[in-house]
Amino acid sequence: MLGSPRGEAFFATVRQLHRWLLLPGDGKGWGRPITGTIALGLIVMLVSGLVLRWPRRAGSVKMWLKPNFGLGGRALHRSLHTVIGTWVLPVYLTMTLTGLYFSFEWYKDGVTWLLARPHVTAAKMPAKPPRGRAEPASPIGFDQASTTFRREEGSRFSKALLTLPAAGTAIRIRSWGKASLLETTRDEFRIDAVTGQLVSTERYADKTFGETIIAAIYDIHRGAILGWPGKLAFMMAAILMPLFSVTGILLYLSRRRLRRPAPTPLGRLVPGE
């Protein structure tokens, strides 16, 4: 009824680039495991970089966090690479460890097994039917589902997101409270659109601490869990990412120059030689 929001196609493309590298298949193509593998590689780089830069005076805050701008050349590049890398290392680790949740099913299952109660199982939407074998969709009304939802939530919600089923008649409704500021502090209902029967309920207030972490993984991944300061810190860390590529390449090239053998000095020439 309100039409498409402006810029929707642009941000959808950016999201596909970020998550799946714009490769065919989206989440079911090669882009998803490639981004996950890159995240694993970044974790290796972060841990190994921390080990390599470990100072002799590990208890000195200055050694860890203060770059030396009085240096020049290779020494300055190394100072920027290591010190600023220490600043953003917690952010990068948070980004990668939470991003893997969206890349690999084995990682997602492991996190769920570790943090959720054994008897809690997330209700999944029915799988989409294979192409070429899909049956004509039957009309689904919203009145029954809306009545059941309003009976369960009353006037406690400020907005609700309704998701149609790919198969079957169970509609998913996510609702956010009036004081909710995060994407993941929501209740979730699955309601049969034909009968109005409540299929399942998942309330945020009933979650354990571990289950709230799972629910908030997306907000943790983008820094929203800390409000606008967290978003700003994560954005600045992302902007600084090219710095480590540039300084790393400069350190590599300078090291190659240092390793080149010096030319053998010529002795004095003797007449007749």
DAKAUR-V807668 format. One record per residue. RES is the residue in three letters. SS is DSSP state (H for helix, E for strand, - for the rest). D_LAST is the distance of its C-alpha to the last C-alpha in Angstrom with 1 decimal. Layout:
BEGIN
res=RES ss=SS d_last=D_LAST
res=RES ss=SS d_last=D_LAST
END
This chain:
BEGIN
res=MET ss=- d_last=95.8
res=LEU ss=- d_last=93.3
res=GLY ss=- d_last=90.7
res=SER ss=- d_last=87.0
res=PRO ss=- d_last=85.2
res=ARG ss=- d_last=82.6
res=GLY ss=- d_last=79.0
res=GLU ss=H d_last=80.0
res=ALA ss=H d_last=77.7
res=PHE ss=H d_last=74.7
res=PHE ss=H d_last=75.2
res=ALA ss=H d_last=75.9
res=THR ss=H d_last=72.6
res=VAL ss=H d_last=70.8
res=ARG ss=H d_last=72.5
res=GLN ss=H d_last=71.6
res=LEU ss=H d_last=68.0
res=HIS ss=H d_last=68.0
res=ARG ss=H d_last=69.8
res=TRP ss=H d_last=68.8
res=LEU ss=- d_last=65.9
res=LEU ss=- d_last=68.2
res=LEU ss=- d_last=67.7
res=PRO ss=- d_last=70.7
res=GLY ss=- d_last=73.4
res=ASP ss=H d_last=73.2
res=GLY ss=H d_last=74.1
res=LYS ss=H d_last=74.4
res=GLY ss=- d_last=71.1
res=TRP ss=H d_last=67.5
res=GLY ss=H d_last=67.1
res=ARG ss=H d_last=69.1
res=PRO ss=H d_last=67.0
res=ILE ss=H d_last=63.8
res=THR ss=H d_last=64.7
res=GLY ss=H d_last=65.9
res=THR ss=H d_last=62.7
res=ILE ss=H d_last=60.8
res=ALA ss=H d_last=63.1
res=LEU ss=H d_last=62.3
res=GLY ss=H d_last=58.6
res=LEU ss=H d_last=59.2
res=ILE ss=H d_last=61.1
res=VAL ss=H d_last=58.1
res=MET ss=H d_last=55.8
res=LEU ss=H d_last=58.2
res=VAL ss=H d_last=58.7
res=SER ss=H d_last=55.1
res=GLY ss=H d_last=54.1
res=LEU ss=H d_last=56.8
res=VAL ss=H d_last=55.4
res=LEU ss=H d_last=51.8
res=ARG ss=H d_last=52.9
res=TRP ss=- d_last=55.4
res=PRO ss=- d_last=54.8
res=ARG ss=- d_last=54.9
res=ARG ss=- d_last=57.9
res=ALA ss=- d_last=59.9
res=GLY ss=- d_last=63.0
res=SER ss=- d_last=61.5
res=VAL ss=H d_last=62.9
res=LYS ss=H d_last=60.2
res=MET ss=H d_last=57.4
res=TRP ss=H d_last=59.1
res=LEU ss=H d_last=60.4
res=LYS ss=- d_last=58.6
res=PRO ss=- d_last=55.4
res=ASN ss=- d_last=53.0
res=PHE ss=- d_last=52.5
res=GLY ss=- d_last=50.5
res=LEU ss=- d_last=47.5
res=GLY ss=- d_last=45.0
res=GLY ss=H d_last=42.7
res=ARG ss=H d_last=42.7
res=ALA ss=H d_last=45.0
res=LEU ss=H d_last=47.6
res=HIS ss=H d_last=47.5
res=ARG ss=H d_last=48.0
res=SER ss=H d_last=50.9
res=LEU ss=H d_last=52.6
res=HIS ss=H d_last=52.1
res=THR ss=H d_last=53.5
res=VAL ss=H d_last=56.2
res=ILE ss=H d_last=57.8
res=GLY ss=H d_last=57.5
res=THR ss=H d_last=59.6
res=TRP ss=H d_last=62.2
res=VAL ss=H d_last=62.7
res=LEU ss=H d_last=62.2
res=PRO ss=H d_last=66.0
res=VAL ss=H d_last=66.8
res=TYR ss=H d_last=64.3
res=LEU ss=H d_last=65.6
res=THR ss=H d_last=69.1
res=MET ss=H d_last=68.2
res=THR ss=H d_last=66.6
res=LEU ss=H d_last=69.1
res=THR ss=H d_last=72.0
res=GLY ss=H d_last=70.3
res=LEU ss=H d_last=69.9
res=TYR ss=H d_last=73.7
res=PHE ss=H d_last=73.8
res=SER ss=- d_last=71.0
res=PHE ss=- d_last=71.9
res=GLU ss=H d_last=75.3
res=TRP ss=H d_last=74.3
res=TYR ss=H d_last=73.2
res=LYS ss=H d_last=76.4
res=ASP ss=H d_last=78.6
res=GLY ss=H d_last=76.8
res=VAL ss=H d_last=77.4
res=THR ss=H d_last=81.0
res=TRP ss=H d_last=81.6
res=LEU ss=H d_last=80.1
res=LEU ss=H d_last=82.0
res=ALA ss=- d_last=85.2
res=ARG ss=- d_last=88.3
res=PRO ss=- d_last=88.7
res=HIS ss=- d_last=91.8
res=VAL ss=- d_last=90.4
res=THR ss=- d_last=89.1
res=ALA ss=- d_last=88.1
res=ALA ss=- d_last=90.2
res=LYS ss=- d_last=88.0
res=MET ss=- d_last=88.9
res=PRO ss=- d_last=89.8
res=ALA ss=- d_last=86.9
res=LYS ss=- d_last=86.8
res=PRO ss=- d_last=88.1
res=PRO ss=- d_last=85.7
res=ARG ss=- d_last=85.1
res=GLY ss=- d_last=87.5
res=ARG ss=- d_last=90.1
res=ALA ss=- d_last=91.2
res=GLU ss=- d_last=94.9
res=PRO ss=- d_last=96.4
res=ALA ss=- d_last=96.6
res=SER ss=- d_last=100.1
res=PRO ss=- d_last=101.1
res=ILE ss=- d_last=100.7
res=GLY ss=- d_last=102.8
res=PHE ss=- d_last=101.9
res=ASP ss=H d_last=105.4
res=GLN ss=H d_last=105.7
res=ALA ss=H d_last=102.2
res=SER ss=H d_last=102.7
res=THR ss=H d_last=106.1
res=THR ss=H d_last=104.7
res=PHE ss=H d_last=101.7
res=ARG ss=H d_last=103.9
res=ARG ss=H d_last=106.2
res=GLU ss=H d_last=103.3
res=GLU ss=H d_last=101.5
res=GLY ss=- d_last=104.3
res=SER ss=- d_last=103.1
res=ARG ss=- d_last=100.2
res=PHE ss=E d_last=97.5
res=SER ss=E d_last=95.9
res=LYS ss=E d_last=94.2
res=ALA ss=E d_last=94.1
res=LEU ss=E d_last=91.7
res=LEU ss=E d_last=93.3
res=THR ss=E d_last=91.2
res=LEU ss=- d_last=92.7
res=PRO ss=- d_last=92.3
res=ALA ss=- d_last=90.1
res=ALA ss=- d_last=92.8
res=GLY ss=- d_last=96.1
res=THR ss=- d_last=98.2
res=ALA ss=E d_last=96.8
res=ILE ss=E d_last=95.8
res=ARG ss=E d_last=93.4
res=ILE ss=E d_last=94.2
res=ARG ss=E d_last=91.9
res=SER ss=E d_last=93.5
res=TRP ss=E d_last=92.3
res=GLY ss=E d_last=94.5
res=LYS ss=- d_last=95.2
res=ALA ss=- d_last=93.1
res=SER ss=- d_last=90.1
res=LEU ss=- d_last=86.8
res=LEU ss=- d_last=84.5
res=GLU ss=- d_last=84.1
res=THR ss=- d_last=84.8
res=THR ss=- d_last=87.9
res=ARG ss=E d_last=90.2
res=ASP ss=E d_last=93.0
res=GLU ss=E d_last=92.8
res=PHE ss=E d_last=95.8
res=ARG ss=E d_last=96.1
res=ILE ss=E d_last=99.5
res=ASP ss=E d_last=101.0
res=ALA ss=- d_last=101.7
res=VAL ss=- d_last=104.7
res=THR ss=- d_last=106.6
res=GLY ss=- d_last=105.2
res=GLN ss=- d_last=104.7
res=LEU ss=E d_last=102.0
res=VAL ss=E d_last=99.5
res=SER ss=E d_last=97.2
res=THR ss=E d_last=96.7
res=GLU ss=E d_last=93.6
res=ARG ss=- d_last=94.2
res=TYR ss=H d_last=91.4
res=ALA ss=H d_last=93.7
res=ASP ss=H d_last=94.2
res=LYS ss=- d_last=90.5
res=THR ss=- d_last=89.0
res=PHE ss=H d_last=86.0
res=GLY ss=H d_last=83.6
res=GLU ss=H d_last=85.3
res=THR ss=H d_last=85.0
res=ILE ss=H d_last=81.2
res=ILE ss=H d_last=81.2
res=ALA ss=H d_last=83.3
res=ALA ss=- d_last=81.1
res=ILE ss=H d_last=77.7
res=TYR ss=H d_last=77.4
res=ASP ss=H d_last=78.2
res=ILE ss=H d_last=75.8
res=HIS ss=H d_last=73.1
res=ARG ss=- d_last=73.4
res=GLY ss=- d_last=74.1
res=ALA ss=H d_last=77.7
res=ILE ss=H d_last=79.1
res=LEU ss=H d_last=78.2
res=GLY ss=H d_last=79.7
res=TRP ss=H d_last=77.9
res=PRO ss=H d_last=75.5
res=GLY ss=H d_last=74.3
res=LYS ss=H d_last=73.8
res=LEU ss=H d_last=71.9
res=ALA ss=H d_last=69.6
res=PHE ss=H d_last=68.9
res=MET ss=H d_last=68.2
res=MET ss=H d_last=65.7
res=ALA ss=H d_last=64.0
res=ALA ss=H d_last=63.8
res=ILE ss=H d_last=62.3
res=LEU ss=H d_last=59.6
res=MET ss=H d_last=58.5
res=PRO ss=H d_last=55.7
res=LEU ss=H d_last=54.3
res=PHE ss=H d_last=53.2
res=SER ss=H d_last=51.5
res=VAL ss=H d_last=49.5
res=THR ss=H d_last=48.6
res=GLY ss=H d_last=47.8
res=ILE ss=H d_last=45.4
res=LEU ss=H d_last=43.7
res=LEU ss=H d_last=43.4
res=TYR ss=H d_last=41.9
res=LEU ss=H d_last=39.3
res=SER ss=H d_last=38.3
res=ARG ss=H d_last=38.1
res=ARG ss=H d_last=35.7
res=ARG ss=H d_last=33.4
res=LEU ss=H d_last=33.5
res=ARG ss=H d_last=32.6
res=ARG ss=- d_last=29.5
res=PRO ss=- d_last=26.4
res=ALA ss=- d_last=24.3
res=PRO ss=- d_last=20.8
res=THR ss=- d_last=18.1
res=PRO ss=- d_last=16.7
res=LEU ss=- d_last=13.0
res=GLY ss=- d_last=11.6
res=ARG ss=- d_last=10.3
res=LEU ss=- d_last=6.8
res=VAL ss=- d_last=5.7
res=PRO ss=- d_last=5.6
res=GLY ss=- d_last=3.8
res=GLU ss=- d_last=0.0
END
